[in-house]
Amino acid sequence: MPKIIDGKTISAQIKEELKEKVAAMKKGGTSVCLAVIQVGNDPASSVYVNNKKKACAYVGIDSLSYELPENTAQEELLQLIGELNDRKDVNGILVQLPLPGHIDEDAVIRSIDPKKDVDGFHPQSVGALCIGQKGFVSCTPAGIIQLLKRSGIEIAGKECVIIGRSNIVGKPMALLLLKENGTVTVCHSKTKDLKEITRRADILVVAIGKPKMITREYVKAGAVVIDVGIHRNENNKLCGDVDYDDVAPVCSAITPVPGGVGPMTIAMLMNNCVESITLNS
Ligand code: NDP
């Protein structure tokens, strides 16, 4: 049977390490503060925002919460971000996505000071990652690198295949695996012979958004499989983009859903908040 890559335990370890760091920083007179903005009351977004606030409280990061109505004008949101950009006591700004349709998400992301861009979505953060400079890294792919490293999985020299090229998962994932000296291929909906390519992978990262699409025909025997997808199945149970029961017996290590990549995203957000102090000093 494969090694189960335990995101719950690894994320708990990371949060414990951060808690100690934050306590030490507080003793030295430095505190960390994250401002979280939610526009509208989409139930899924509310759950994510609450989990982020809870994680802040656990690690010892102060959080400021801004819950704006659905019909908030873009200008009003940009003005709030501007004020938070100027505040010395705010280290990170997070705008929960997706935003209501009348607001231009790109304009909002661009308005966040890159020094406070703890989600790592600002073009400057992405550019810095691309050319190997210091900057915030998108939390989900950063979490996947931690999962691999802390599970003792070597990346250097490995064939890494990513399915999905989104700005928040696939593309930064490719850059991070490349930084770790993997040989990286990115697949997407226009890729021909997908199975042929994915079967080359020593490390296969799946971020498609299609429940259980990846079955064992896509996977080389002994591969490491990282499942980013998160869905509710017909029985209201969580499942990923990978058909876990079908794939697990053929791979050497795999992330479960839930309890794999999911918990790492918030842990890495906390990490980015703490790093905001060192990145900007
Ligand atoms: P997007 O919808 O933004 O991107 C999906 C990608 O998959 C696109 O690049 C698309 O290709 C590609 N794709 C779609 N269908 C196929 C196909 N049949 N064959 C090959 N490639 C295909 O999704 P995200 O990257 O935002 O998220 C992916 C999944 O991960 C979702 O289930 C999401 O809920 C989950 N997620 C989980 C997180 C966590 O913390 N665990 C965080 C973020 C996301 P193309 O570009 O050509 O359209």
Residues whose N, C-alpha, C, O or C-beta is under 5 A from the ligand:
A	BS01	NDP	T140 I163 G164 R165 S166 V169 G170 C187 H188 S189 K190 A207 I208 G209 V228 G229 I230 V261 G262 T265
